[in-house]
Structure formats: structure tokens, C-alpha cells
Amino acid sequence: MLNDKKISQIIRVNHAGELGAKLIYDGQIAALKLKKDYKTIEIINEMKSQEEVHFKYFDEIIRKENVRPTIMQPIWKVGGFALGFITAIIDKKAAMCCTTAVEEVIDEHYLEQLNLIKNEKNILSTNQQNNINELEENILKFRQEEIHHRDIGYENNARDLKAFVPLSQFIKATTKLAIFISKRI
């Protein structure tokens, strides 16, 4: 049921996820600088700039609505950066595999939230509906951008990585676990 607790959970987990996305890209950029792969850095910077907008929105709303961020934030910061760095240091295909895996999970996650909001926002007060409408619009917009990031990963040969399936499955499982934990604590 969509209530204040559930809305806070949506804000908390999305705040954590967008922070994680920014840090994954930071890690990838750091590794790619070592490899002097400036063409790939340019691609990643485009995606990262959108993630920064997403994070800024959730960072503002988390403060405005007085929602507690996940206590796992310090771990997610290290883990996100490390995941980005390790995949990009392997090679560009591994970095793009990371992007496709994370974004596929986020696509499903955002769709689940949008369906919940759509199906239950009519039970909210008028003031709550106005707030949830803004949240819904942003999640919808951000979901489309995340899908675009996934597509960029595939266009840049993510599937050509020999270990695409196991790496993708590992990253998806890790991302789903981070979502599960961030919703709760």
C-alpha cells in the first residue's frame, strides 16, 4: 500500500541508487584515465551527467521530505566506485556490461515503483497526490534515461565480453541486493 512510509522508502532507495550510479561512473572514469581511453570517458561522462541530475533531484527531495538516507551509504560509495573501476580496468566491454546489468535492474525497479504509484495514488490526500505526481514524473523521466544508458552499453559491445553472462548476473544480483537493503535500512 502506498503510504508515507512507502513513499519514504522509494525516495531513500532511489537516492542510494542514483548515488551508486554516479560512483560507478566515477570509478570507470578513473580506470579509463589510467588506460587513456578518452573516447569511452566521453561516452561515460554523458551518462554520468544525467545520473548527477537524478541524484540531485533525490538529494533535494530526501532533505525536503526529511527522509533518512540509507545507513549503507558509506559501503555503497566504496562498492560503487570499486565496481566501476574494476570493470573498466578489465576493458571497455566489461564497463559496458556493468552499465547494461545495472540499468536493466533499475529499469525493472523504476517500473515497479511506477506501477505502485499508478495503482494506488488515488487513495492519497490531494496534497500527497501533488507530491507523488512530481515524484512519478521524475521516475518516469529517469527510467527512460536509464534505458538509454543500457542501450549505450549494448551499442558499445557489452555482449562481446567473453564473461558477459556471469559478470552481468553477478552485477544484477548485487544491484538487487543493494536495492533490497537500501529500502529497509
GUKE-954178 format. One record per atom (N, C-alpha, C): residue in one letter; x, y, z. Coordinates in steps of 0.2 Angstrom, whole numbers, plus 5000, padded with zeros to 4 digits. Atoms other than C-alpha are relative to their C-alpha. Layout:
BEGIN
aXYZ;...
***
This chain:
BEGIN
m500449945000;m500050005000;m500450065000;l499649945000;l500650174996;l499850055005;n500149964994;n500850275012;n500750045001;d499449964999;d502150405019;d500649955001;k499450054999;k503250255024;k500349984993;k499850035006;k503250185007;k500350054995;i499749945004;i503550354999;i500750015002;s499349994998;s505050375010;s500549954998;q499650065003;q505650205005;q500250014993;i499949985007;i505550254987;i500550054999;i499649945000;i506450414990;i500749985002;r499450024997;r507850335001;r500449954995;v499750055004;v508150184989;v500350034993;n499849975006;n508250294973;n500550055001;h499549954998;h509350424982;h500749955000;a499450054999;a510550274986;a500249984993;g499850035007;g510450204968;g500350054996;e499849945004;e510750374960;e500750025002;l499449994998;l512250404971;l500549944998;g499650065002;g512850224967;g500250014993;a499850005008;a512750254948;a500550054999;k499549955001;k513750414949;k500749985002;l499450034998;l515050324959;l500349954995;i499850055005;i515150184947;i500350034994;y499749975005;y515450304933;y500650045002;d499449974998;d516750394943;d500649955000;g499550055000;g517650234946;g500249984993;q499950015007;q517550194927;q500550054997;i499649955002;i518250364923;i500750005002;a499450014997;a519650344935;a500549954996;a499750065003;a520150174927;a500250024993;l499949985007;l519950244909;l500550054999;k499549955000;k521050394913;k500749965000;l499450044999;l522450264918;l500149974993;k499950045007;k522150174901;k500050054994;k500049955005;k522050344892;k499549994994;d500650015004;d520350294884;d499550055000;y500449944999;y519650464882;y499450004996;k500750015004;k518350414869;k499549975004;t500550044996;t517550294881;t499850055006;i500149954995;i517750434895;i499450044998;e500549965003;e516750544884;e499349975000;i500650045000;i515350414882;i499750005008;i500250014993;i515350384901;i499850075003;n500149934998;n515350574905;n499350024999;e500749985002;e513750594895;e499549975005;m500550044995;m512850454906;m500150035007;k499949974993;k513650524922;k499650065001;s500349944999;s512950694919;s499350005001;q500750014999;q511250634918;q499949975007;e500150034993;e511450524934;e500150065005;e499949954995;e512050684943;e499450045001;v500649975000;v510450764938;v499549965005;h500550054996;h509450614945;h500250005008;f499850004993;f510450614961;f499950075003;k500249934998;k510250804963;k499350005002;y500750004999;y508350784962;y499949965007;f500150044994;f508350644975;f500350025006;d499749974995;d509550734986;d499650055003;e500449944998;e508450884987;e499449975003;i500750024997;i506850784990;i500149965007;i499850044993;i507750675004;i500050055005;r500049944995;r508050845013;r499450035001;k500649975000;k506450925009;k499549965004;e500550044997;e505450775015;e500249975006;n499650024994;n506650745029;n500049925001;v500050075000;v506850565024;v500849985001;r499350024998;r508350475032;r500349964994;p499650045005;p509650415019;p500249935002;t499850064998;t510150235019;t500750005005;i499450004996;i511450195033;i500649964996;m499550035004;m512350095020;m500450044995;q499749955005;q512850245010;q500850005000;p499350015001;p514750235015;p500249944997;i499850065003;i514850055010;i499850004992;w500249995007;w513850094993;w500550044997;k499549965003;k515150234990;k500649964998;v499450035001;v516650124991;v499849944995;g500250065005;g515749974982;g499850034993;g500249975007;g515050084968;g500650024996;f499449985004;f516750164964;f500449944998;a499650065001;a517649994966;a499749964994;l500350045005;l516349904954;l500250044993;g499849965006;g516650044941;g500750004998;f499350015002;f518450044942;f500349934998;i499750075001;i518749854942;i499749994993;t500350025006;t517549834927;t500450044994;a499749965005;a518349974917;a500849994999;i499350025001;i520149924921;i500149934996;i500050065004;i519749754913;i500050024993;d500149975007;d519149834897;d499450044999;k500649965002;k517849944889;k499449965000;k500550055000;k516749794886;k499749985007;a500250014993;a516749754905;a499650065003;a500449944997;a516249934909;a499350004997;m500750005003;m514849924897;m499549955002;c500450054997;c514249764904;c499850025006;c500249974993;c514249844921;c499450054999;t500549955002;t513149984913;t499349964999;t500650035002;t511949864905;t499749965006;a500350044995;a511749754920;a499650045005;v500349964995;v511449894932;v499450034998;e500649975003;e510249984921;e499449964998;e500550055001;e509249834917;e499649995007;v500350004993;v508949814936;v499650065002;i500349944998;i508549994938;i499450014996;d500649995005;d507349994923;d499449965004;e500550044997;e506349854932;e499850035007;h500249974993;h506449934949;h499650074999;y500449945001;y505850104942;y499349984998;l500650025002;l504450014933;l499549985006;e500350024994;e503949934949;e499750055004;q500249944996;q503850094958;q499450044996;l500549975004;l502850174944;l499349975000;n500750045000;n501550034944;n499750015007;l500349994993;l501350054963;l499750075000;i500249935000;i501150244961;i499350004996;k500650005004;k499950224947;k499449975003;n500650044998;n498850094955;n499750035007;e500249994994;e498750174972;e500050085002;k500049934998;k498950364971;k499350035001;n500749974999;n497050394971;n499849995007;i500250004993;i496950344989;i500450055005;l499649954997;l498150484994;l499650075001;s500349935000;s497650665000;s500250044994;t499849955006;t497650804987;t500750025001;n499349975000;n499250874994;n500549944999;q499650065001;q500050694994;q500049994993;q500050015007;q499450674976;q500450054996;n499549955003;n500350834971;n500749985000;n499350024998;n501950774979;n500249944996;i499850065003;i501850604972;i500050014992;n500049985007;n501450674954;n500750024998;e499349975002;e503150764954;e500449945000;l499650064999;l503950604960;l499949954994;e500150055006;e503150494947;e500250034994;e499849975006;e503550614933;e500850004999;n499350015000;n505350614938;n500349934999;i499950075001;i505450424940;i499949984993;l500150025007;l504750404923;l500550034995;k499549965004;k505950534915;k500749965001;f499450034998;f507450454924;f500049934997;r500150075003;r506850274919;r500250004993;q499850005007;q506950324901;q500750024999;e499349995001;e508650394903;e500549945002;e499650064998;e509250234912;e500049954994;i500150055006;i508550134897;i500550024995;h499649985005;h509550244886;h500749985001;h499350024998;h511150214896;h500149924999;r499950075002;r510850024894;r500149994993;d499950015007;d510650044876;d500750024997;i499349975002;i512350144875;i500549945002;g499550064998;g513149994884;g500049954995;y500150055005;y512449874871;y500350024994;e499749975006;e512949984857;e500850005000;n499250004999;n514749984864;n500249935002;n499750075000;n514949794863;n500049975007;a500050044993;a514449744881;a500049934999;r500150075001;r513849574874;r500649974997;d499450035003;d515549544866;d500549985005;l499650024994;l516349524883;l500049925001;k500050085000;k516849334884;k499649985007;a500350024993;a516249334903;a499350055001;f500649964999;f514649444899;f499549975004;v500650034996;v513349324906;v500249995007;p499950004992;p514249284923;p500150075003;l499949934997;l514849464925;l499350045001;s500749965000;s513049534921;s499649975006;q500450034994;q512249404933;q500250025006;f499749984993;f513449454947;f499850075001;i500249934999;i513149634945;i499350015001;k500750004999;k511249614943;k499849985007;a500150024993;a511249514959;a500250055006;t499849954996;t512249634968;t499650075001;t500449945001;t511249784962;t499349985004;k500650024997;k509649694968;k500049995007;l499950014993;l510349654985;l500150075003;a499949934997;a510849844987;a499350035000;i500749975000;i509049894982;i499649975006;f500450044994;f508349764995;f500250035007;i499849974993;i509449835009;i499950075001;s500149934999;s509350015005;s499250025001;k500749994998;k507450005006;k499850005007;r500150024993;r507549945023;r500450045005;i499649974995;i508950025032;i500450064997;
***
